[in-house]
Amino acid sequence: MHQVFVLEVITFAMADSLQNRVELLSPARSANIGRVAIDAGADAVYIGAARFGARAAAGNSVEDIAGLTEYAHHYGARVYVTVNTLLTDDEFIEAERLIRELHDVGVDAFIVQDVRILGLDLPDDIEFHASTQCDIRTVARAKELERMGFSQMVLARELSVDEIGEICKNTACTIETFVHGALCVSYSGRCYLSERVCGRSANRGECAQMCRLPYDLIDEDGRVLQKGKFLLSLKDFDASGRVGELLDAGVRSFKIEGRLKDANYVKNITGYYRRIIDKAVSERGLSRSSFGETELGFVPDVHKTFYRGGTEYFLSGKRERGLCTMVTGKAMGEEIKERSELRNGDGVCWVTKDGELKGCQIDGCEKLPEKGVKLYRNNDIEFERVLAKANPRRKIGLEIEIEEVETGFRITERQFQTEFSVECNHEEGRNGEKVIQAWHEQFSRLGETEFKADEIEIKFSKPWFVPASVMASWRREMVEKVRKAVGEKMCRKRAGRRMTDNDTTDAVRVFSEESMRCRYCIRYELGMCLKERNSYRGKLWIRNSSGRKFELGFDCSKCEMKVL
């Protein structure tokens, strides 16, 4: 039986500085999935507009984003829109218009790759965040982007905790890191493989994910060292065990990858990290950047939705093997110990003795491999059903105080420090206990709003009677005043843009001889590192299923690999 999991509520300290506020940033393919993320506990969501996002298949209208923004702001949560492709010269007019429209409906920030956007004729209070496509790996690069006017930046996923900490110490920008989801094998923004093979540019939101395909590894004598292996397909990033260290290093925004993922995935992973981040934040005397307590209605489990196996990648600062999904024979999903665990509708996969990845959906008549071959469940139908039925509810607890004054009553909400007085002719009620109970009941009826009454304190000298309809109108007025206060308490750091004409030269940096540059190295993965004795030292190529070959280059001084 699945237990109901209630997230621990973290008290929001109103006077905290920006550097004490911590953000869980979740992906949203659509506005509806964005609402799911907010309900599951996200402090912010990132979503693509109709154009210019790095996931062309995840675009949304201005109207839909406006609705999501209004919903998010009820909880003090924020909405970031991705405008993170490189633009052609004739697209800037449309991009400027789109950004203005989204700014006008309340969007909180724009995630940008093409820094020339900062030089457009836009309102000064627009906040820009530097996309992972900006390839931020050094203090110098971070300071360069800060000078241009970025207020938040997401660092490259290949950095160690120490490298992240050094950047945090040397910039006033909010530092954001990925903590979960798919890993690009290439440094983001420096992959041209998809564009060169099939004309679909990763920097234009059209990546064909060439890294997820099987390749042969060939030496200079034409020998096949690896046949049909997923040599460039990395496991998923899972930094859940490092959240505390990243907070100590100075990270204040934790990002979940997945703008193409479905609602169940977003619900599950957001709920999982909400618990971990809340615990780490509480232990350090920090605070969340939004408000509310979430009841998920299920126990989150990262292994139960899409998962290629987890790795912390280079967070330790040390090289590690076993990053690739198939070099080690590790397929996608959780390993099945007993075949009796499988249910109709489950998806399973396995690696054959010949190294081929196969899979099927259990329907009672499938042919599974012989015993001794490891099975992996990559779709748990029962957990998916639980997720689909679960309806996370997020509520902001209020502390309501009602006291009599000379001309009527004063109603105060202590958490958000709002109050108002009402004039009212009132009389003493005949049944004192029922009268006071009626006040409690009326101000507890917050049902479909984002609020709940954690505490209601009635300070009367006598049990004053007021008609229920009048009390209900005061309750609605209180809700609107608190909503306004929530909006005013939102963490908003607006950056004035200081970009000069000289900065535009940074916008497009093309490395013509390279299709990809990686901190991941096939040589190291396969035990062929050139720094080790007796390693094969000849040239290497990878070859795709159509027979096209790509030479591999190695910069051992930086421990980097190039696909040429």
C-alpha positions in Angstrom: 0.0 0.0 0.0 1.3 3.5 -0.9 1.6 5.8 2.1 0.6 9.5 1.9 3.7 11.7 2.1 3.4 15.2 3.6 6.3 17.6 3.0 7.7 19.3 6.0 6.7 23.0 6.0 9.6 25.4 6.2 8.9 28.8 7.8 9.7 31.6 5.4 11.8 34.4 7.1 10.4 37.6 5.6 13.5 39.7 6.2 16.0 37.2 4.7 18.5 38.4 2.2 18.4 37.0 -1.3 21.4 34.8 -0.6 19.4 33.1 2.2 16.6 32.1 -0.1 16.8 28.8 -1.9 14.9 27.8 -5.1 13.7 24.5 -6.5 13.3 25.1 -10.2 11.2 22.6 -12.1 10.6 22.1 -15.9 7.2 22.7 -17.6 6.5 21.4 -21.1 3.1 23.1 -20.8 1.3 25.5 -18.5 -0.7 22.6 -17.1 2.5 20.7 -16.2 3.8 24.0 -14.7 0.8 24.0 -12.4 1.6 20.4 -11.4 5.2 21.4 -10.6 4.0 24.3 -8.4 1.5 22.1 -6.6 4.2 19.5 -6.0 6.4 22.2 -4.3 8.4 24.0 -7.0 9.6 27.5 -6.1 9.9 28.3 -9.8 9.2 26.8 -13.1 10.9 27.3 -16.5 8.8 27.0 -19.7 9.2 27.7 -23.4 7.4 30.4 -25.3 6.0 29.8 -28.8 9.4 30.4 -30.4 13.1 30.7 -29.6 13.3 28.0 -26.9 15.9 25.3 -26.8 13.1 22.7 -26.9 11.2 23.5 -30.1 8.6 20.8 -29.3 7.7 22.5 -26.0 6.3 25.9 -27.0 3.5 27.7 -25.3 1.3 30.7 -26.1 1.5 34.0 -24.2 -2.0 33.5 -22.9 -1.1 30.1 -21.4 2.0 31.4 -19.8 0.1 34.4 -18.4 -2.3 31.9 -16.7 0.6 29.9 -15.3 2.3 33.1 -14.0 -0.9 34.2 -12.2 -1.2 30.8 -10.6 2.5 30.6 -9.5 2.4 34.1 -8.0 -0.4 33.0 -5.6 2.4 31.0 -3.8 5.2 33.5 -4.3 6.6 31.1 -7.0 8.2 32.4 -10.1 8.0 31.7 -13.9 11.0 31.8 -16.2 10.6 31.7 -19.9 13.3 30.2 -22.1 14.4 32.3 -25.0 17.6 30.4 -25.2 18.4 29.8 -28.9 20.9 31.6 -31.0 18.9 34.1 -33.2 19.3 35.1 -36.8 19.5 38.8 -37.5 15.9 38.9 -38.9 14.5 37.3 -35.7 15.3 40.0 -33.2 12.3 42.2 -33.9 10.0 39.3 -33.2 12.0 38.2 -30.1 11.8 41.8 -28.7 8.0 41.9 -29.2 7.6 38.4 -27.6 9.7 39.4 -24.6 7.7 42.6 -24.1 4.4 40.7 -24.3 5.5 38.1 -21.7 7.0 40.8 -19.4 3.6 42.6 -19.5 1.8 39.5 -18.3 4.1 39.2 -15.3 6.8 36.7 -16.3 9.6 37.0 -13.8 12.7 36.4 -15.9 14.0 35.2 -19.3 16.6 32.5 -19.8 18.9 33.5 -22.6 21.7 32.1 -24.7 22.2 34.8 -27.3 23.5 37.7 -25.3 22.6 40.2 -28.0 19.1 40.0 -26.6 20.3 42.1 -23.7 21.0 45.0 -26.1 17.4 45.2 -27.4 15.1 48.1 -26.6 13.4 46.5 -23.6 12.2 47.7 -20.2 15.0 48.1 -17.7 13.3 46.0 -15.0 13.5 42.8 -17.1 15.6 40.1 -15.4 17.8 37.9 -17.5 19.3 34.5 -16.6 22.2 33.0 -18.5 21.3 29.6 -20.0 23.3 26.5 -19.6 24.0 27.0 -23.4 26.2 29.9 -22.4 28.8 27.3 -21.3 29.7 28.7 -17.9 32.7 26.8 -16.5 35.0 29.5 -15.1 35.0 32.5 -12.8 36.1 34.7 -15.8 33.1 33.6 -17.8 30.7 34.1 -14.9 32.0 37.6 -14.2 31.7 38.4 -17.9 28.1 37.5 -18.0 27.4 39.3 -14.7 28.9 42.5 -16.2 26.5 42.2 -19.2 23.6 42.3 -16.8 22.6 38.7 -16.0 21.3 38.3 -12.5 21.2 34.4 -12.4 23.2 31.8 -14.3 23.1 28.0 -14.5 26.5 26.5 -14.5 27.8 23.7 -16.7 26.9 20.3 -15.4 30.5 19.1 -15.6 31.8 21.2 -12.7 33.0 19.9 -9.3 31.6 21.2 -6.0 34.9 23.1 -5.5 34.7 24.7 -9.0 31.1 25.7 -8.3 32.1 27.2 -5.0 34.8 29.2 -6.5 32.3 30.8 -9.0 29.8 31.4 -6.2 32.5 33.3 -4.2 33.4 35.5 -7.1 30.1 36.7 -8.4 27.0 38.5 -6.9 24.7 36.6 -9.3 22.4 33.9 -8.0 24.1 30.6 -9.0 21.9 27.8 -10.3 23.0 24.2 -10.9 21.3 21.2 -12.3 20.6 18.4 -9.8 18.6 15.9 -11.8 17.8 14.7 -15.3 19.4 14.0 -18.7 23.1 14.8 -19.2 24.4 16.1 -22.5 27.7 14.4 -23.3 29.0 17.6 -24.8 29.5 20.9 -23.1 26.2 22.7 -23.6 26.3 25.2 -26.4 29.3 23.5 -27.9 27.6 20.6 -29.7 27.2 20.8 -33.5 26.9 17.1 -34.2 23.1 17.2 -34.8 23.4 20.2 -37.1 26.2 18.6 -39.2 24.6 15.2 -39.5 21.0 16.1 -40.2 20.8 19.9 -40.3 19.1 20.2 -36.9 20.9 22.6 -34.6 21.0 22.1 -30.9 21.6 25.9 -30.6 18.3 26.5 -32.4 16.2 24.1 -30.3 16.1 21.2 -32.8 18.7 18.7 -31.4 18.2 15.3 -32.9 20.0 13.7 -29.9 22.7 12.0 -31.9 24.5 11.2 -28.6 21.7 8.7 -27.7 22.3 6.5 -30.8 24.5 3.4 -31.0 28.0 3.6 -32.4 30.9 1.3 -33.3 34.3 2.2 -32.0 37.0 1.6 -34.6 40.8 1.8 -34.4 43.2 3.0 -37.1 43.6 -0.5 -38.5 39.8 -0.8 -39.0 39.3 -3.2 -36.1 35.9 -2.8 -34.3 36.6 -2.4 -30.6 33.0 -1.9 -29.6 30.1 -2.9 -31.7 26.7 -1.0 -31.6 27.3 0.5 -28.1 25.7 3.7 -26.8 29.2 5.2 -26.4 28.0 8.8 -26.1 24.8 8.2 -24.1 25.4 9.2 -20.5 23.4 8.1 -17.4 21.1 10.7 -15.8 22.4 13.2 -13.4 21.4 12.5 -9.8 22.9 15.0 -7.3 20.3 14.3 -4.5 23.1 13.2 -2.2 25.1 16.4 -2.7 22.4 19.1 -2.1 23.9 20.1 1.3 27.4 20.4 -0.2 26.1 22.5 -3.0 24.2 24.8 -0.6 27.4 25.2 1.4 29.3 26.1 -1.8 26.8 28.9 -2.4 24.3 27.4 -4.9 20.8 29.0 -4.4 18.8 27.5 -7.2 18.5 23.8 -7.9 17.3 22.9 -11.4 15.5 19.7 -12.6 16.0 18.9 -16.3 13.1 17.8 -18.3 11.0 20.2 -20.4 10.0 17.3 -22.6 8.9 15.1 -19.7 5.3 14.4 -18.8 3.3 15.5 -15.7 3.9 12.3 -13.8 7.7 12.6 -14.1 7.6 16.3 -13.0 5.3 15.5 -10.1 7.5 12.7 -8.9 10.9 14.4 -9.2 9.8 17.7 -7.8 8.3 16.0 -4.8 11.5 14.0 -4.3 13.8 17.1 -4.3 11.4 19.2 -2.3 11.9 16.9 0.7 15.7 16.8 0.3 16.1 20.6 -0.2 13.7 21.4 2.7 15.7 19.3 5.1 19.1 20.8 4.0 17.7 24.4 4.0 16.3 23.9 7.5 19.5 22.6 8.9 21.4 25.6 7.6 19.0 28.3 8.8 18.1 29.2 5.2 14.6 29.6 3.7 12.6 28.7 0.7 11.9 31.3 -1.9 8.1 30.6 -2.1 5.3 29.8 0.3 3.2 26.8 1.2 3.1 23.2 2.4 2.4 20.4 -0.1 0.6 17.1 0.5 1.7 14.9 -2.4 -0.6 11.9 -1.9 2.2 9.5 -2.9 5.8 8.5 -1.9 8.2 10.0 -4.5 10.8 7.5 -6.0 13.2 8.6 -8.7 13.7 5.0 -9.9 10.0 4.6 -10.8 9.7 7.2 -13.5 12.1 7.7 -16.5 15.7 7.0 -15.2 18.8 5.9 -17.1 20.7 5.1 -13.9 22.1 7.9 -11.8 25.5 9.5 -11.6 26.9 12.5 -9.7 29.2 13.0 -12.7 32.1 15.3 -11.8 30.8 16.8 -8.6 33.5 15.0 -6.6 36.2 16.5 -8.8 37.4 13.0 -9.6 37.2 11.0 -12.8 34.8 8.1 -12.7 34.0 5.3 -15.0 30.6 3.8 -15.7 29.1 7.1 -17.0 27.7 5.5 -20.2 24.4 3.7 -20.2 25.5 0.8 -22.3 29.3 0.4 -22.1 28.9 -1.2 -18.7 25.9 -3.3 -19.8 23.5 -1.1 -17.6 20.2 -0.7 -19.3 17.6 1.9 -18.4 15.4 1.5 -15.3 15.4 -0.4 -12.0 16.7 -4.0 -12.0 14.1 -6.7 -11.5 15.2 -9.3 -9.0 12.2 -11.6 -9.3 10.2 -11.9 -12.5 7.0 -12.3 -10.4 7.4 -8.6 -9.6 6.3 -7.7 -13.2 2.7 -6.7 -14.0 0.8 -6.4 -17.2 1.6 -3.0 -18.7 5.1 -2.8 -17.3 7.9 -1.8 -19.7 11.1 -3.9 -19.5 14.4 -4.0 -21.3 17.5 -6.1 -21.3 20.9 -6.5 -22.9 21.4 -9.6 -25.0 24.5 -11.7 -24.9 25.5 -10.0 -28.1 25.3 -6.6 -26.4 22.0 -5.6 -28.1 19.4 -3.6 -26.2 15.9 -5.1 -26.4 12.7 -4.4 -24.7 8.9 -5.0 -24.6 5.8 -4.1 -22.8 4.4 -6.9 -20.6 1.0 -8.1 -21.9 1.0 -11.7 -20.9 2.3 -13.1 -24.2 5.7 -11.5 -24.6 8.9 -13.6 -25.0 11.3 -12.6 -22.2 14.9 -13.7 -22.4 16.1 -16.8 -20.7 16.9 -16.7 -17.0 20.3 -15.3 -16.1 19.8 -12.2 -18.3 19.2 -9.1 -16.2 15.9 -7.4 -16.7 15.3 -3.7 -16.1 11.8 -2.2 -15.6 11.7 1.2 -17.4 8.0 1.7 -16.9 6.3 0.8 -13.6 2.6 0.8 -14.6 1.4 0.6 -11.0 3.4 3.6 -9.9 2.3 5.5 -12.9 -1.4 4.8 -11.9 -0.7 6.1 -8.4 0.9 9.2 -9.8 -1.9 9.8 -12.2 -4.5 9.6 -9.4 -2.4 11.7 -6.9 -3.5 15.3 -6.7 -0.9 17.3 -4.8 -2.4 20.1 -2.8 -0.3 23.1 -1.8 -1.6 25.4 0.9 -0.2 28.5 2.6 -0.9 28.5 6.3 -2.4 31.6 7.8 -2.5 32.9 11.3 -5.7 34.9 11.7 -6.5 37.2 14.6 -9.9 38.9 15.0 -10.4 41.5 17.7 -13.1 44.0 18.5 -12.4 47.7 18.2 -14.5 50.7 19.0 -16.3 50.9 15.7 -16.3 47.2 14.7 -13.6 44.7 14.2 -9.9 44.5 13.2 -8.8 41.4 11.2 -5.1 40.6 11.1 -3.1 37.9 9.3 0.2 37.7 11.2 2.3 35.6 8.8 2.1 38.2 6.0 1.5 41.2 8.4 -1.7 42.3 6.8 -4.6 43.9 8.6 -7.8 45.9 8.0 -10.7 47.3 10.1 -14.4 47.1 9.4 -17.2 49.1 10.8 -20.1 47.1 11.9 -23.2 47.4 14.1 -23.2 44.2 16.1 -24.9 42.7 19.1 -24.1 40.1 21.7 -25.1 36.7 20.6 -27.5 34.6 22.8 -25.4 31.4 22.6 -21.8 32.4 23.2 -20.2 29.1 22.3 -22.0 28.8 19.0 -21.3 32.4 18.0 -17.6 32.0 18.5 -17.7 28.7 16.7 -19.4 30.5 13.7 -16.5 32.9 13.5 -14.0 30.1 13.4 -16.0 28.2 10.8 -16.4 31.2 8.5 -12.7 32.1 8.6 -11.7 28.5 8.1 -13.6 28.2 4.8 -10.7 28.8 2.6 -11.5 25.7 0.5 -10.6 26.3 -3.1 -8.1 29.1 -2.4 -4.4 28.6 -1.9 -4.7 29.1 1.8 -5.6 27.2 4.9 -6.2 28.4 8.5 -3.4 27.2 10.7 -4.6 29.3 13.6 -7.6 31.5 14.3 -7.6 33.6 17.5 -10.8 35.4 18.5 -10.2 38.3 21.0 -13.7 39.4 22.1 -15.0 40.7 25.4 -18.4 39.3 24.4 -19.6 36.8 21.8 -20.5 39.4 19.2 -23.0 38.2 16.5 -22.5 39.1 12.9 -24.4 37.5 9.9 -22.6 34.7 8.1 -22.8 36.6 4.8 -21.0 39.6 6.3 -18.2 37.5 7.8 -17.8 35.7 4.4 -17.3 39.0 2.7 -14.6 40.0 5.3 -12.9 36.6 4.7 -12.8 37.2 1.0 -11.4 40.7 1.6 -8.7 39.2 3.8 -7.8 36.6 1.2 -7.3 39.3 -1.4 -5.1 41.4 0.9 -3.0 38.4 1.8 -2.6 37.6 -1.9 -1.3 41.1 -2.5 1.1 40.7 0.4 2.4 37.4 -1.0 3.2 39.2 -4.3 5.0 42.0 -2.5 7.1 39.5 -0.5 8.2 37.6 -3.6 11.9 37.6 -4.1 12.4 39.9 -7.1 15.9 41.0 -8.0 15.8 43.1 -11.2 19.1 43.8 -13.0 19.7 46.9 -15.0 21.4 45.8 -18.2 24.9 47.3 -18.8 25.7 45.7 -22.1 27.8 47.6 -24.6 28.1 47.2 -28.4 31.4 45.3 -27.9 29.6 42.6 -26.0 27.7 41.4 -29.0 30.9 39.7 -30.4 30.3 37.1 -27.7 27.0 35.9 -29.1 28.2 33.2 -31.6 31.3 31.3 -30.9 31.8 28.5 -33.5 34.5 25.9 -33.3 34.6 24.9 -36.9 36.8 21.8 -36.5 34.7 20.3 -33.7 31.3 18.7 -33.7 31.4 18.2 -30.0 33.7 18.9 -27.0 33.3 16.8 -23.8 34.6 16.3 -20.3 33.6 12.7 -20.8 36.2 10.6 -22.4 35.6 7.3 -24.2 39.2 6.3 -23.7 38.9 6.7 -20.0 35.5 5.0 -19.9 37.0 1.9 -21.6 40.3 1.8 -19.7 42.3 3.1 -22.6 43.4 6.4 -21.0 46.6 7.7 -22.6 47.9 8.5 -19.1 47.9 4.8 -18.3 50.6 2.3 -19.3 50.1 -0.1 -22.1 47.0 1.7 -23.4 46.2 1.7 -27.1 47.7 4.9 -28.5 46.5 4.9 -32.1 43.7 7.0 -33.5 40.0 6.2 -32.8 36.8 6.8 -34.7 33.1 6.3 -33.9 30.8 5.1 -36.7 27.0 5.4 -36.8 24.5 3.0 -38.2 24.6 4.6 -41.7 28.4 4.2 -41.8 29.4 7.8 -41.2 32.7 8.0 -39.2 33.8 10.7 -36.8 37.4 10.9 -35.6 38.0 11.4 -31.9 40.5 13.8 -30.6 41.9 14.0 -27.0 43.2 16.9 -25.0 44.8 15.1 -22.1 46.1 18.2 -20.4 42.4 19.2 -19.8 41.0 15.7 -19.8 38.7 16.6 -22.7 37.5 14.6 -25.7 36.6 16.1 -29.1 34.4 14.6 -31.8 35.7 16.0 -35.0 
